[in-house]
Amino acid sequence: MSEPLKLDLVEPLLELVRKAATDLPQDMVEALEKGKAQEEPGSAAEQALGTILQNVEMAREKSTPICQDTGTPIFEVHYPFGVSTRMLKAQIEEAVAQATAHSYLRPNAVDSLTGKNSGNNLGIEFPTIHFHEWDEDRIFITLQLKGGGSENVSTQYKLPDSRLGAGRDLEGVRRVVLDAVLKAQGKGCAPAVLGIAIGGDRGTGYMVAKKQLLRKVNDLNPNPDLAALEERIFVEANELGIGPMGFGGKTTVLGVKIGAAHRLPACYFVSIAYMCWANRRAELNVKLVDGKVAEVSYA
């Protein structure tokens, strides 16, 4: 049996965490700027978005967290054959602990039985790491930081839902998603990005929904039916008048992203991963040549 590749990726992983926590992606900045431009001058909505944009710029300049709740770190790791997932997991955990010591991350890992904070963001199933082996000669890692406020208003529906007149179809999906946005009001730190999954079981539904948040807010769904549904929900959610932080206004959501998974005949779940305006995500790409790191890049 051949030995696994020996790679030291702690420093690149630490930089990945720093970028995710302190540097909001440009597509999100542009969406916030677009939202600010459409609000009434001097309104609470415009002022809230202006404050958010100032905060984003300061966080980038000073390399400090965009939000005090740095959330659950969720890693999606694509790796080639010959790379040890045990090694990658250990190095991700080391990078997370170092990022916490550098104050890029707030200590967030709390023991559910004792209430004790681990102090370094390491604990049982914390951070979240999903591994995917592929055929490319590179390691590709995405990191998403999912805050507690937005997680609290994330939700899941089981269709049919007689209360909303929602059947097992895309119209039913539209109805429950709008219901979730209406219930959230400003508690999830709107304006939001909605990651939505149709199908799956209760667990995989949320996994697929959160993966939708890794998409750029201005991309186009390759499925025309889902693309049309994304656009319709986007328009209608912004007509609810909830606005930034629930202050009222035209900018309630910044993006709507929908994916689908196969399901059991008996089940039809719609999972909604509500993400606040601080949709923090970053990518690390590590090119490998002859089993060694040849190039490291970020996005």
CORVEN-V980010 format. One record per helix or strand of 3 or more residues. SS is the DSSP state (@ for helix, = for strand). FROM is the first residue (numbers start at 0). LEN is the number of residues. If there is no record, write none. Layout:
SS	FROM	LEN
SS	FROM	LEN
This chain:
@	9	13
@	25	13
@	43	19
=	71	9
@	84	17
=	127	7
=	137	9
@	147	6
=	154	4
@	169	15
=	191	8
@	201	11
@	223	14
@	243	3
=	252	9
=	268	7
=	279	10
=	291	7
